[in-house]
């Protein structure tokens, strides 16, 4: 992960790195703690907690090793990140 991008042009290294990470996530690599239903439910409940006050939760998907969230902002970003 550290040596291979050195062979790429500087302006392409970050894009390459992100693509590799996304591919690993899609393959289910890394910690898959969210595979456990109780942990996945905990994440979902936390997303729903501020729905309607700090943001409007449009869509979400809890994957085994990461989460996708689409929101409509209803509060300053600094307040949302505190949650």
C-alpha positions, 0 to 999 in steps of 0.5 A: 500500500505504501510502495506501489503508489510511489510508482504512480504520478503524484496527482494520481496517488490519492485516487489510487489509494481510495480505489484500493480501500473501496475495493477492499471494503467491497470484498468484505476485508478488514474488521467486520464488526457490523456483521453482528446484528446487535452492533448493526442495530446499535449503529442504525439506532444512533443514525435515527436518533437525530433524524429530524432535528440535526439532519434528515436521514434520507437513506442508509445501509449498514454493511459488515465493515462500513456504513453508507449514509445520505442525509439532508443537513438541518444543523451546522456541520459542527453540531452534526459531527458532535453527535 
